[in-house]
Amino acid sequence: MGFHTAERIRSLPSYPFAVINERVAALRAQGVAPIDFGVGDPTLPTPTVIRERLKTAVDERACSGYPSYIGDAAFRTACATWMKGQFGTDIDPATEITTTIGSKEGIFNFPLGFVESGDIVLCPAPGYPPYQRGTMFAGGTPYYLPLLRENHYLPDLEAIPSDVVAKSRILWLCYPNAPTGALAPDSFFQDAIAWGQKNDVIVVNDEAYIDLYYEEKPRSILEFGKENVVAFHSMSKRSAMTGWRIGWTAGDPDIIGVFRKVKTNIDSGTPTFIQDASIAGLEDEEHVVQMREDYRAKRDMLAQTFATLGFDDCAPAATIHYWQRVPAGVDAVEFATKLLDPSIAVVCTPGPWLADKAADGTHAGKGYVRFSMVPSQDDTRRACDAILANKTKLIG
Ligand SMILES: Cc1ncc(COP(=O)(O)O)c(C=O)c1O
């Protein structure tokens, strides 16, 4: 007796964050409690306003029934109202929005509607792994666009060879950018949309971090156009709801229509009582203000620590990630490994694990480490103290 494991699974490298989880488990097994900046899972509680609404919604939905495939009309309307308030966009909840079971599900499944075997999907490197993995599962090939500090972490669309452009179906963008923390200027959104329309490429902006900014308020790509454009949103980071699994996609109604067809065949949606509670989360911005202040305090602690180590100033403008360049001569993987010494016990993600090599050989993750600012302020303080106390051990 035996079984066949599909090539699409056999050929996959391990998911980077699974490796981080293993490292954390190994430290715990030694009796050390590490401070974990590795996986970007917020540790703050989901705000009371959302949890309280869930309790009443569960009773209101005593007969659960399957959720709507495309999302409850009230939730889609709340999403459109929120987007109008935040970005001034006019999105029709009837045709231009569909819910997702969190952005990961949506991002992973999106290419199934648009990508055939042999097609190319343009993915930022570094970038969120499902851009690449969803492409591969759909039979397409990822083509990596390096995000470099000297280009303000923006991809160079004009540098993509014309034979690659001809086979490209989707351009994945993520601004505010994870993990670099960069914002895109208006001109970049305008150029990317024009480029996508000219080349028949769908331009998708992953806006998972749009609420978590520290200076200038980020703009949605949908402020610049809707034709051939969609945006992915998530409740996960704005409201510390990673465990609830809810987000939405908005934009070009023809694209949303195809994506609804994909999803209708795959899943049965996020439970309606979670959609009800999420409406309360979208109607309250006060908790998001507090969330921003908490991340800002941690960003500032890390910025001060890296400055004391003599590292370049890489403080993010947005997101919960800190993409720090290590000095020339210091290897990022080695630096991250030294941080795991039980006397420091700080977990971060080496940049090379988060960025695939571009076709021209550029490895945009080389020389970087990512700190996801999810430990508490107290733990962040302790981590910074441990790093500074071990400066010589870490960088000589
Ligand atoms: C860039 C980016 N997009 C999307 C997601 C997915 O968020 P969720 O599936 O929880 O909505 C994440 C999660 O870490 C992320 O980092």
The ligand as a Gaussian input file, in Angstrom:
#p B3LYP/6-31G(d) Opt

LIG

0 1
 C        1.243000      41.166000       2.928000
 C        0.175000      40.319000       3.508000
 N       -0.962000      40.166000       2.828000
 C       -1.948000      39.395000       3.292000
 C       -1.820000      38.727000       4.490000
 C       -2.919000      37.782000       4.909000
 O       -3.722000      38.229000       5.869000
 P       -5.031000      37.428000       6.248000
 O       -5.064000      36.146000       5.465000
 O       -4.924000      37.151000       7.703000
 O       -6.160000      38.318000       5.875000
 C       -0.665000      38.857000       5.239000
 C       -0.518000      38.124000       6.516000
 O        0.461000      38.087000       7.175000
 C        0.362000      39.673000       4.742000
 O        1.512000      39.823000       5.417000

